[in-house]
Amino acid sequence: MFAGIERAVTAAAAVERLQSGMNVFVQGAAATPTPLLEALVQRSDIRDLRLYHLHLEGPVPFAAPEHCGRFRSTSLFTGPALRTPIAEGRADFIPVFLSDVPGLFTSGLIRLDAALVQLSPPDRHGYCSLGTSVDAARAAVDVAPLIIAEINCRMPRTHGHSAVPLERVAAFVCTDRALPERAPCEESEVDARIADFVSDLVEDRACLQLGIGSIPDAVARRLTHKSDLGIHTEMFSDGVMELTRAGVVTNRFKSIHPGRTVTSFVLGSRKLYDFVDDNPLVEFHPCDRTNDTSLIRKIERMVAINSALQIDLTGQVCADSLGHRIYSGIGGQMDFIRGAAVSRGGKPIIALPSTAANGTISRIVPELNPGAGVVTTRGHVHWVVTEFGAVNLHGLDLRQRGEALISIAHPDFRAELRQSLRNLKRFV
């Protein structure tokens, strides 16, 4: 119970305030307000509602084909539920750096009429929290004239720039439901070898950016012998929590936000959500701060660990699409790759398995697939790691880059890649 709970309504009543033709922000990841989305699609009277969002967790009912024309999804970073709608032309995608997303809303370039969010219950001062996802939700609730919320008693109250006064919420529904969880990924032999190489690049007192997935999870498991690590990242999962509990992450030597783990959102287990709940040593900030390259560069020994779908022999990194098919988004890769590159003692790392499709396709290729997005340019790339080694491309010419990348390609594809390099007149 909390002061103001008498204002609570049903989800159906809450979304009655939305009107056809509106631009609406939808909070994402573990904070996806699923009951509001489910109520929204039940409204047969609404049309031309444009929904802006990052990655959404759980059911995404508005993306179903039968709702085409009623709702138009626009992903700023996408996930499994929206890949097919985007590929089929039923939904849209905006390529944008994660650091630039809040500015789309605050500048009015994308005018928001409303925001659908999931909040923690208010504290004694009347402030709710954006909980597990501050990222672009901070800007959305600051500029949207209409805020409609799910107030979930299981949403953790997080510190940092996450407070939202209950009085700003026009309508809300109260829930008691579990947040979406992501269990730590099981580690494959390839993941293990990649993580061994990556962990060797991490020095004591380094500050890490790492995300979610089998490789970041495997890397985190191999850092237990390090000391005084820091965390400044756009997101983290259970691995960072375990390193903190083990005393490996202390944030003692961070020049920005010393003593604090800084993130924009989290996604993981219920243990992780309990870990960040009312934890003053974990700060949630909007992604135009966590991903601000001018801020990241001031953090010494910044190590940015990012993934890729494909990399060509010049070092161009595709991380957002499979050819023309959008897979995820630009996200924060370039924000952190560049920030780490100009950090004193920093290391920008692209880590990926050498093959895909059960070893039948090389991820290191002579040229990217037609339509593939270059997320990290050949001028920005430094360290590239596969299960066969780690190479630093910075300062290497095109011939040297090709040779270095071939050395960490899967042996089954090296001869073919060498021939391609010869055809490009870049092999001695």
N, C-alpha and C positions, 0 to 999 in steps of 0.2 A: 504494500500500500504506500501511496505517496500523495502529497498535497497536489490537488488538481486532477486526481484520478477520476473524479466524477464527470470530467469532460470526455472520457473515453467513449468511443462509438464502435460499431462494427466496421470491419474492413470495407464492406459495401458502402456504408454511409461515408466513410472517410474519403473514398475516391470519387464520390458524387461531385466534389468540387472541381474536378478536372473537366475541361470542355474540349470539344473537337477543335483541332488546329493548334493545340498548345505544343510548346517545346518543353519536354520534361526530362530532368536528370534522374537516373536510377543508380543508387549506391550499389557497389559491387562486392565481389569476393564473398567472405563469410558474412558480410553485412547486407547481402541482397535481401530486400524486403519482400520475400515470396508471397505472404498473405495479401499484400496490397496488389501485387501483379496478378495474382489469381482472381481477386475481386475485380480488377480492372477489365480483364478479358470477358467477364460476365456482362459487362455493359453493352447492350446491343445498339445503344443510341450514339455511340461515340465513333468518330472517324478522323483520319488524318492526324493522329497523335504521333508526334515524333519523339522517340525515346533515345536519349544520349547516355552512354554508359561505357565503363571499362569492362573487364572480364566479370561475368555473372556466374555465381554458383547456384546449383540446384535447378529446379524446373524453371523454364523460360517460356511460359505459355503463349506470350504474344508473338513468338517467332513461328508458330505453326502456320502452314500454308493457308488455312481457312481464314486467317486474320489479315491476310494481305490486303492493303487498302485501308484497313482500320488503324493499324499500327505500323510505323516505319522505324525499325531499329537502326541506330547509327553507332557503331562500335568505334571507340577510340583506342581500344586494345581488345581483342576478341578471344573467344575460347571455343570449345567443341560445339556448344549449342547453336552458335551463330555462323559457323564456317559454311555449312550448306546453304542457309538462307542468303549469305553474301555471295556465294558462288552462283546461285540461281538468280541473282538480281532482285531478291525480295527484301534485302537489307543492305545497308551501306557501311562503308568503312572509311575512316579518316586517318591517313598516315600522319603522325605527329609525335614529337618527342614528349615523353611523359612530363617533363619539366614545363612544357608549354601548354598543357591541357588546362590548368586553372585559368590561365590568361585568356583562353578562348571565351570563358564565361565572364570573367571580371571586366574584360574590355568591351563586352557586348557583341563581339564578332559572332558568337552564338548566343542569342538571347534566350534566357531560360524563363519560362512562366511558372514553373513549379519544380519541386524536388521531392522524390520518394526516397525515404531513408529509413534505416533501422537504428534506433537509439537505445542507450541504457536508460533505466529509470532515473528521474532527477534526484540530485542530492538535496540536502537540507537548504541549499541556497537557490534551488529551483533550476539547476543546470543539468541537462542530460549530457551524454557523451556520444560522439560518433563511433566509439568503440573500436572495433578491429580494423576499420577502413576510414582513414582521414583523407588520404590521397587527393582526389579532385572533389570529394564531397564537401570539403571545407569551403571551397570557392562557391560551390553550388548552393549551399544553405545560406551563404552570406549574401548572394545576389538574387536568388529566386524569391519573388514576392509571396509565393505560396509553398509552405512546407507541410507535407503530409507524412506521418511517421508510423512505423511499427515500433512500439516501446516493448522491448523483450527483456524480461527480468533475468535472462541468462546472458545478455550482452554485457561483456566486461566494461567497466568504467576505466578508460585509459587517460593517461596524463599527456601533457603537451598542449597542442593547439586543437583540442577536440571538443570543447564545450559548446553546447547549444542550449540557450534558455528555453525552457518549456513554453514560455509565453509567446515565443516566435512560431510555435507549431500550431497551424490552423486546425488540424484534426489528427487524431491518433487512435490506433487500436492497441490494446494491451495483449501481449502473448506470453506464453511460457513454453518455448520450443527450443530444441537443441540447434546450435549453429552447425552449418556444414563443416565437416572435418576432412582433412587430408592426412592419412597415415604416412609416416616416413616411408620412403620408397625402399623396396628391397634392392640390395646391391648386386649387380652382375659382375662377372669377372672383368669386363671392359670398364665398367664404372670404377672398380677398384684400382685398376692400373692408371686410369686417368687421374683419379684422386691422389694417388701416390705422387705423380709428377706435379700436380697443382700444389699439394701441401708442402713440397720441397721449396716452392717459390715463396711461401709465407714465412716471414721472419717474426721473431718476438717483437711485440709492440706494434705490429701492423694493425691497420684498421680495415675491416672487411666489408665488401658489398657482395652478397650472394643471395640467390633466390630460392626457389622451390624446385624439387626434382631429384632424380637419382644421383646426379653428379654433385650438386651442392650438399646433399645429405651425406654422400660418401666422403667428400672433402672434410666436412665438419667432424666426422668420426676420426679423422686422422690428425686433428689439431690438438688433441688432448695433452700433448707434450710441449705445446707452446706456452708462452707466458705473456700476460698483460695485453691481450688482444683487445681491439676496439671494434665496435659495430656502428657503421653509418651506411644505411642501405634503404632501398625503396620498399623492400619487404623481407621478412624472414619467416622461417618455420621452426620446427621443434629442435633442429640441430643447434641453433644459437642458444635456445633455452638450456639445453644440456651443457653446453660449454660454459655458460654463465654459472650454472649450479656447481660445476666442477672447479670454478675459480679461474678458468682460462681466460674468459672475457671479463675484464675489469674496467675498461675504458679509461684507465688512469692517465694515459699519455696522449689522449686526443686533444688537439688544439681547438677543435670546435665541439661544443657540448661535452666537455670533459666529465667523466664519471657517469655518463648517460649512454645507453643504447638508443640510437635514433632510427626510426623507421617511419614509413608512410602507411603501411598496412601489414597485417599478419594473416597467415592461413596455415592451419595445421590441426593438431589434436585438441581435445578439451583441456588437456594438461597445459597446452600453450596458452589457451584463452584464460585459464586460471592464473597462469604465470604473469600475464600482462595486466590482469585486473587490479586496479588501484596500486600499481607498482610504480613508485616515483622514480625508479632508476631506468624506466623505459619510457621514452617520449615519442609520441606520434605527431608528426608534422605534415603539412600538405606537401604534395610532390614537387611543387615549384621551389620548395626549400630543400627537401632531402636530395633532390636531383639537380640542384643548382651547381653547374660546373664551376662557377667562380668561388663557391663555398667548398666544394669537394677538393679543389686544387690546394686549399690551405691546410688540408689534413695530411700530415706526413705519413709516409709508408702506406698510402692508400692502395689496397689490392682489390681490384674489381674483377669478379669471376662471372663471366657470361657465357651463354651457349649459342649455338649456330645450327642451322639446317644444312648449310653448304658453304664452302669457301673455294674461290678459284685460285689458280696458280700465281696470281698477282697479289693476293691477299684480300680481295673483296669478299665481305662477309654477308651472306643472306641469312637473316634470322626471323623474318616475318611472313614468308610465303613459300609455297611449293610451286614454283613457276608463277602463273597468274593467280593461283588459288591462295587467298589470304589464310594464313594459319594462326597468327597471333597479333603482332603489331610491332611497331618500332620500340615502344616501351621506353625503358630507361637505359638501354645498352649504350647508346652514344653519349648520354649525359655522364655516365660513370667511366666509360672507356677513355674519353678525353680528360675527364677530371683526374683519373688515376695516372694518366700519362704525364701530366704536368705537375703532379704532386711530387714533392721531394722524396725520393726513394720509392715512389709508387710503381705499381705493376698492373697494367691492364691485360687481362687474360681472356681469350676465347677458348673454351674447352668443349670438345665434341667427340663423339665416337667417329672412327675413321670410315665406317660404312653405315648403310641403312638397308632396310628390307632384307633382314636376316643375312647380311653380308654380301648381297648381290649387287649393291650400288655403292660406289665410292662417294663420300661426302666431299672429298677433295677432288676438284674437277678442273679441266682446262678452261672452261668458261661456265658461268652461271646459266641455269635454265632460262629460256625466254620468259620474260615477265617477272623474274626473281627480283626482290627488292634488295638493294644494297643498303643495309642498316649501318654497318661500320665500313667506311671507305678504306681503300688500300693505303691511304695516307695516315689513317688513324690506328690501324692495327699494329699491335706489338707482339705479345706472346700468344702463340697458338699451341694448344695441347691436345693430343689424342692419346690413345692407349699405347702408342709406339714412341712417344717422346714429347719433348717440349722444345720449341724453337722461337727465337725472337726475330721478327721480320723487320724491326725498326732499323733504318739505315741501310738495308740491303737493296741492291738493284733488282730488276725484274728477273734476271737469270738466277741470282742467288736466292731470291724468294722461292722461285719454282723448285730449285734443288732442295731447299730447306723443307718445304711442304711435302715434297715427294718422300723425303726421309722419314716422315711421320705418317705417311699414307699406309693403308693396308698393303702388305707385300703382294697380294694378288693383283693389285692395280698399278704397281709402280712402273712396270715396263711400259704399259699403255700411257701413263702420264709422262714418262720420259720421252716417248715418241712425240707426244703432243708438244712438249717443250722444244724438241728439235724442230718440229714443223713451224713453231713460232720464232725460230732462229735464236732461241735463248738457252742453248745447251752446247757445252764445249765437248 
